[in-house]
Amino acid sequence: MKIKVKLYTILKKYGEGKIGDDDIMVVSEDLTISGLLSQLSIPEKTGKVFLVNDLPKDKVYELHEGDEVKILSFIGGG
């Protein structure tokens, strides 16, 4: 199935070679956000926020054809 994946800030590097220029990624059915993180090799310890179709979701959310997934990381500063 095809989903749109957008990575922000320091997470952008994990999409290189895995996500198309049009932000489209072909993934297996029944994939969760956690499974997507694994496919993209994004470390678990990285603080993240997940939006699917602009709504906050948990890592256990099962993705569907045409979903738009945005993954953002926490940025610290001071």
C-alpha positions in Angstrom: 0.0 0.0 0.0 1.1 3.6 -0.5 1.4 6.2 2.2 2.8 9.7 2.3 5.6 10.1 4.9 7.0 13.5 6.0 10.0 13.6 8.3 11.1 16.8 10.0 14.2 18.3 11.6 16.9 15.7 12.4 14.7 12.8 11.3 14.9 13.8 7.6 18.1 11.8 7.1 16.3 8.5 7.9 14.1 8.9 4.8 16.9 9.1 2.3 16.6 6.3 -0.2 13.5 5.0 1.4 10.9 7.7 0.8 10.3 9.0 -2.8 10.8 12.6 -3.9 7.0 12.9 -3.8 7.0 11.7 -0.1 5.4 8.4 -1.1 6.5 5.1 0.5 5.2 1.7 -0.4 4.7 -0.4 2.7 3.0 -3.7 3.7 -0.6 -4.0 4.8 -1.2 -3.9 8.6 1.9 -1.8 9.2 1.8 0.2 12.5 3.6 3.5 13.1 6.1 1.5 15.2 6.7 -0.8 12.3 7.3 2.2 10.0 9.8 3.6 12.5 11.6 0.2 12.3 11.6 0.3 8.5 13.1 3.8 8.5 15.7 2.8 11.2 14.6 5.7 13.4 16.0 5.0 16.9 13.4 4.3 19.6 15.1 6.6 22.1 14.5 9.6 19.8 11.6 11.7 21.2 8.9 11.8 18.5 5.4 13.1 17.8 3.2 11.3 15.2 0.5 12.9 13.2 -1.6 10.8 10.8 -3.8 12.9 8.5 -3.0 15.8 10.9 -4.3 14.0 14.0 -2.0 12.8 16.8 -1.6 9.0 17.0 0.2 6.4 19.1 2.9 4.1 17.9 0.4 1.2 17.8 -1.8 2.9 15.2 -2.3 0.8 12.1 -1.7 2.7 8.9 -4.1 2.6 5.9 -3.8 3.2 2.2 -3.4 6.9 1.5 -2.5 8.0 5.0 -0.2 11.0 5.4 2.2 10.4 8.3 4.2 13.3 9.8 6.9 12.4 12.2 8.5 15.2 14.2 11.2 15.1 16.8 11.6 17.2 20.0 14.2 19.9 19.7 15.9 21.1 22.9 17.6 24.4 23.4 18.1 27.0 25.8 
